């Protein structure tokens, strides 16, 4: 660790192996993983279908320049666009890159329309990445300290406040960028009326609607994309995290009219859409379908919410249960750090979503028995911190 930059506040834990919903540390202690790489390990750890896809593709070709056609990339683009109701895909390596690509495409689109629109409106408590532009888009001041001067062209409004959004959307607005569910910002869900209102405002003023589903996409909320449950169609959609099941990949999807503004030389990524990452993503999508994981997520979500609500009734430290599918938050009346530490001592890995929200992100294929074990370990941890 002496040579690694200190960009992360790490827990005193060294993980060395994972299988299914479980991970082991270097002392051979076993933990139920309700972090899942921060919503990345869609299929848990060491899923046979994902391993086979990676091994097979690695034996054929790991990387190929985007100067050439890549069959796996073409196949993945078609599947994602068909699922999302969009027309074109650009591949990169992370959620921040996907959001960067989206914002760059927005500016190029409006330039091609003969306007100078560049303003992007985002929500407070949002999180869109840690590059200079995506941290500026993020509606949390704490991530921006020390990085001035920041890029210009961003405005922020309270989340789920349609009147506040309507007050700032104008002929100068290039796009509205929103998360259907704010993961990092507290596990806050957008109401259907709010997102539909945002769609209508964008249409009225000629702006584009970008939905950031980096954390919510690929089945995490019980549908392939969270926007399906909110009856809203974006112009641009960004994905990453769970798409590759652990292999780095990001994607930015757009409708044809907008995507046409990206021509050769306007954007690119050396590693984006390489054969290995696309093979992994295709295996994830295939497994989600073959194992009926969307239905499974809904079943386990009901079980998790029922169990969490019982704990809220029993423990005064807990305030509410929030979220969608298997992206759940539990509001607390105090800092959750001691509870996270207690959970770790009881063999359950969880994380926060702000100082007073506990976040639970199990693999999508977690079993009924494993989820029940997690609730029992959380209960033991609550007994410890509430004593």
C-alpha positions in Angstrom: 0.0 0.0 0.0 3.0 2.3 0.3 3.0 2.9 -3.4 -0.7 3.2 -4.0 -2.2 6.8 -4.0 -4.5 7.4 -1.1 -7.6 8.2 -3.1 -9.9 5.7 -1.3 -10.9 5.4 2.4 -10.4 1.7 2.6 -11.8 -0.6 5.3 -9.3 -2.8 7.2 -10.0 -5.8 5.0 -8.2 -7.6 2.2 -10.4 -9.6 0.0 -8.8 -12.4 -2.0 -11.5 -14.7 -3.3 -15.2 -14.7 -4.2 -17.8 -17.3 -5.0 -21.5 -16.5 -5.6 -22.7 -14.1 -3.0 -19.7 -14.7 -0.7 -16.2 -13.3 -0.4 -13.1 -14.4 1.7 -10.4 -12.2 3.1 -6.7 -13.1 3.5 -7.4 -14.6 6.9 -10.0 -16.9 5.4 -12.9 -15.1 7.0 -16.1 -15.4 5.0 -18.5 -12.6 4.3 -21.9 -12.1 2.6 -21.2 -9.5 -0.1 -23.9 -6.8 -0.1 -21.6 -4.4 -1.8 -21.1 -6.4 -5.0 -18.3 -4.1 -6.1 -20.7 -1.1 -5.7 -23.4 -2.6 -7.9 -20.9 -4.2 -10.3 -21.0 -7.9 -9.6 -24.4 -8.5 -11.2 -24.0 -12.3 -11.2 -22.0 -12.5 -8.0 -18.5 -13.9 -8.0 -17.1 -16.5 -10.3 -20.3 -17.2 -12.1 -19.6 -20.1 -14.5 -21.2 -18.5 -17.6 -19.2 -15.3 -17.1 -16.0 -17.2 -16.5 -16.5 -19.3 -19.6 -17.2 -16.3 -21.8 -14.1 -14.5 -20.5 -11.9 -17.6 -20.9 -13.2 -18.3 -24.4 -12.8 -14.8 -25.6 -9.3 -14.4 -24.1 -8.1 -17.4 -25.9 -9.2 -15.8 -29.2 -8.6 -12.1 -28.9 -8.5 -9.8 -25.8 -8.1 -6.5 -27.6 -8.7 -5.1 -31.0 -8.5 -1.5 -32.1 -11.7 0.3 -33.1 -10.0 0.9 -36.4 -11.6 -2.5 -37.3 -15.1 -4.0 -36.9 -15.5 -6.0 -33.7 -18.2 -8.7 -33.9 -18.8 -8.9 -30.2 -19.2 -5.1 -30.0 -21.7 -5.1 -32.9 -23.7 -7.8 -31.2 -23.7 -6.1 -27.8 -24.7 -2.7 -29.3 -27.7 -4.4 -31.0 -28.9 -6.1 -27.9 -28.6 -3.0 -25.7 -30.2 -0.7 -28.2 -33.1 -3.1 -28.7 -33.6 -3.5 -24.9 -33.5 0.3 -24.3 -35.5 1.5 -27.4 -32.5 3.5 -28.7 -30.5 3.3 -31.9 -26.7 3.6 -31.4 -24.2 2.7 -28.8 -20.8 4.1 -27.9 -18.6 1.9 -25.7 -16.0 3.1 -23.1 -14.7 1.7 -19.8 -16.6 3.3 -16.9 -19.6 5.3 -15.9 -17.7 8.6 -15.8 -16.6 8.0 -19.3 -20.1 7.2 -20.4 -21.4 10.4 -18.9 -18.5 12.4 -20.4 -19.5 11.0 -23.8 -23.1 11.9 -23.3 -22.3 15.5 -22.4 -19.9 15.8 -25.3 -22.5 14.4 -27.7 -25.1 16.9 -26.4 -22.8 19.9 -27.2 -22.0 18.5 -30.6 -25.7 17.9 -31.4 -26.7 21.4 -30.6 -23.7 22.8 -32.5 -24.9 20.8 -35.5 -28.3 22.3 -35.1 -26.8 25.7 -35.5 -27.2 26.8 -31.8 -24.7 27.5 -29.1 -26.6 25.7 -26.3 -24.2 24.2 -23.8 -25.9 24.4 -20.4 -26.7 21.1 -18.7 -29.1 21.0 -15.7 -28.5 18.3 -13.0 -30.0 17.6 -9.6 -28.6 18.2 -6.1 -27.3 15.1 -4.4 -26.6 13.6 -7.8 -23.4 11.7 -8.6 -22.1 11.4 -12.2 -18.4 10.6 -11.9 -15.0 12.0 -10.9 -13.6 13.4 -14.1 -13.5 17.2 -14.2 -16.7 17.5 -16.1 -18.6 14.7 -14.4 -17.7 15.9 -10.9 -18.9 19.4 -12.0 -22.1 17.8 -13.2 -22.4 16.1 -9.8 -24.7 18.1 -7.5 -22.6 17.7 -4.4 -20.1 20.4 -3.4 -17.9 18.0 -1.3 -16.5 16.3 -4.4 -15.5 19.6 -6.0 -13.3 21.0 -3.2 -9.8 21.8 -4.4 -10.4 21.4 -8.1 -11.3 24.9 -9.2 -11.6 26.3 -11.8 -14.4 23.9 -12.8 -15.9 23.6 -16.3 -18.7 26.1 -17.0 -22.2 25.3 -18.2 -23.9 23.5 -15.3 -26.9 24.4 -13.2 -28.4 22.5 -10.2 -31.9 22.1 -9.0 -33.5 20.1 -6.1 -34.2 16.5 -7.0 -37.9 15.7 -7.5 -38.8 19.4 -7.6 -40.5 19.8 -11.0 -41.3 23.5 -10.4 -37.7 24.2 -9.7 -36.7 22.4 -12.9 -39.3 24.3 -14.9 -38.0 27.6 -13.6 -34.5 27.1 -15.1 -35.1 25.0 -18.3 -35.1 27.5 -21.2 -33.9 28.0 -24.8 -30.4 28.0 -23.4 -30.7 24.5 -22.0 -28.8 21.8 -23.9 -29.8 18.9 -21.7 -31.2 17.7 -18.4 -29.2 15.0 -16.8 -30.9 12.9 -14.1 -30.6 9.6 -12.3 -33.9 7.7 -12.0 -32.6 6.6 -8.6 -29.8 8.5 -6.8 -27.5 5.8 -5.4 -24.6 7.7 -4.0 -26.8 10.6 -3.0 -28.9 8.7 -0.5 -30.9 6.1 -2.5 -33.5 8.6 -3.6 -36.1 7.6 -6.2 -37.4 10.0 -8.8 -41.2 10.1 -9.0 -42.8 9.2 -12.2 -44.4 12.7 -12.4 -41.0 14.3 -12.0 -39.3 12.3 -14.8 -42.3 12.6 -17.1 -42.3 16.4 -16.4 -38.6 16.6 -17.2 -39.3 14.8 -20.5 -42.0 17.3 -21.3 -39.9 20.3 -20.4 -37.1 19.0 -22.6 -39.5 18.5 -25.5 -41.0 21.9 -25.1 -37.6 23.7 -25.1 -35.7 21.6 -27.6 -33.4 20.1 -24.9 -32.2 16.5 -24.6 -33.0 14.2 -21.6 -30.0 12.1 -20.4 -30.7 9.4 -17.9 -27.7 8.1 -15.9 -28.3 4.5 -15.1 -24.7 3.6 -14.3 -25.8 2.2 -11.0 -29.4 1.2 -11.7 -29.1 -0.4 -15.1 -28.9 -4.1 -16.1 -31.6 -5.5 -13.9 -30.6 -3.9 -10.6 -34.1 -2.4 -10.0 -36.1 -5.4 -11.3 -36.4 -4.2 -14.9 -33.5 -4.0 -17.3 -33.5 -0.3 -16.8 -35.1 1.7 -14.1 -36.7 4.2 -16.6 -39.0 1.4 -17.7 -40.8 1.5 -14.4 -41.2 5.3 -14.7 -42.6 5.3 -18.2 -40.1 7.8 -19.6 -37.9 7.4 -22.7 -34.5 9.2 -22.7 -32.7 10.6 -25.7 -29.4 9.4 -24.2 -28.8 6.6 -21.7 -25.6 5.9 -19.8 -24.6 2.5 -18.4 -21.6 0.8 -16.7 -21.1 -1.0 -13.4 -23.2 -4.1 -13.7 -23.0 -4.3 -17.5 -19.8 -6.3 -17.5 -20.4 -8.2 -14.3 -16.9 -7.2 -13.0 -15.1 -6.6 -16.3 -14.7 -2.8 -17.0 -17.1 -1.5 -19.6 -19.3 1.5 -20.0 -21.9 2.4 -22.7 -23.7 5.5 -23.9 -26.8 4.9 -26.0 -28.6 7.5 -28.0 -31.4 7.9 -30.5 -30.5 8.2 -34.1 -31.1 11.9 -34.5 -28.7 12.7 -31.7 -26.2 9.9 -32.3 -25.6 11.2 -35.9 -23.6 14.1 -34.4 -20.8 11.7 -33.5 -18.8 11.1 -36.7 -15.2 9.7 -37.1 -12.8 11.7 -35.1 -15.3 13.4 -32.8 -15.0 10.9 -30.0 -13.2 7.7 -29.2 -11.8 5.3 -26.6 -8.8 3.0 -27.2 -10.1 0.2 -25.0 -13.9 0.9 -25.4 -15.8 -2.0 -26.7 -12.9 -4.4 -26.8 -13.7 -8.1 -27.5 -13.1 -9.2 -23.9 -15.4 -6.6 -22.2 -18.1 -7.1 -24.8 -18.0 -10.9 -24.4 -18.4 -10.4 -20.7 -21.4 -8.0 -21.1 -23.1 -10.4 -23.5 -22.7 -13.2 -21.0 -24.3 -11.0 -18.3 -27.3 -10.2 -20.6 -27.7 -13.8 -21.6 -27.6 -15.0 -18.0 -30.0 -12.4 -16.8 -32.5 -13.8 -19.4 -31.7 -17.5 -19.0 -31.9 -17.4 -15.2 -35.0 -15.2 -15.1 -33.1 -12.8 -12.9 -35.5 -9.9 -13.4 -38.3 -11.9 -11.9 -35.8 -13.2 -9.2 -34.9 -9.6 -8.3 -38.5 -8.7 -7.7 -39.0 -11.7 -5.5 -35.8 -11.1 -3.5 -36.6 -7.4 -3.3 -40.0 -8.1 -1.7 -38.2 -10.4 0.8 -35.6 -7.8 1.6 -38.0 -4.9 2.0 -40.3 -7.0 4.2 -37.3 -7.9 6.4 -36.0 -4.4 6.5 -39.4 -2.9 7.5 -39.5 -5.4 10.4 -36.2 -4.1 11.6 -37.3 -0.5 11.2 -40.2 -1.3 13.6 -37.9 -2.8 16.1 -34.9 -0.4 16.1 -35.3 3.3 16.8 -32.0 4.0 15.0 -33.7 3.1 11.7 -35.9 5.6 10.0 -37.2 4.2 6.7 -36.6 1.8 3.8 -36.1 3.2 0.3 -34.9 2.3 -3.2 -35.9 -0.1 -5.9 -35.3 -3.8 -6.6 -31.9 -4.8 -5.1 -30.7 -1.3 -4.7 -32.0 -0.5 -1.2 -31.2 2.1 1.4 -32.1 2.3 5.0 -32.3 5.7 6.5 -30.8 6.1 10.0 -31.0 8.8 12.6 -27.2 8.9 13.1 -24.0 8.2 11.2 -24.0 4.7 9.7 -20.2 4.1 9.9 -20.4 2.2 13.3 -23.2 0.0 11.8 -21.2 -0.7 8.7 -18.3 -1.8 11.0 -20.6 -3.9 13.1 -22.0 -5.6 10.0 -18.4 -6.4 8.9 -17.7 -8.0 12.3 -20.8 -10.2 11.8 -19.7 -11.3 8.3 -21.9 -8.9 6.2 -20.4 -6.3 3.9 -22.5 -3.2 3.3 -21.8 0.4 2.5 -23.2 3.9 3.0 -25.0 6.3 0.7 -24.2 9.5 2.5 -23.6 9.8 6.2 -27.0 8.5 7.4 -28.1 6.0 4.8 -27.1 2.3 4.8 -26.9 0.9 1.2 -27.5 -2.7 0.3 -26.4 -4.0 -3.1 -26.4 -7.8 -3.2 -25.8 -9.8 -6.4 -28.9 -10.1 -8.5 -28.8 -13.9 -8.1 -28.6 -14.0 -4.3 -30.6 -16.8 -2.9 -33.6 -16.6 -0.5 -31.5 -18.3 2.2 -28.6 -16.0 1.7 -30.8 -12.9 1.9 -32.3 -14.3 5.1 -28.9 -14.8 6.6 -28.0 -11.2 5.7 -31.1 -9.9 7.5 -30.1 -11.9 10.6 -26.5 -10.5 10.5 -27.9 -7.0 10.1 -30.2 -7.6 13.1 -27.2 -8.8 15.2 -25.3 -5.7 14.2 -28.2 -3.4 15.1 -28.4 -5.0 18.5 -24.7 -4.3 19.0 -24.8 -0.6 18.0 -28.1 0.1 19.7 -26.9 -1.4 23.1 
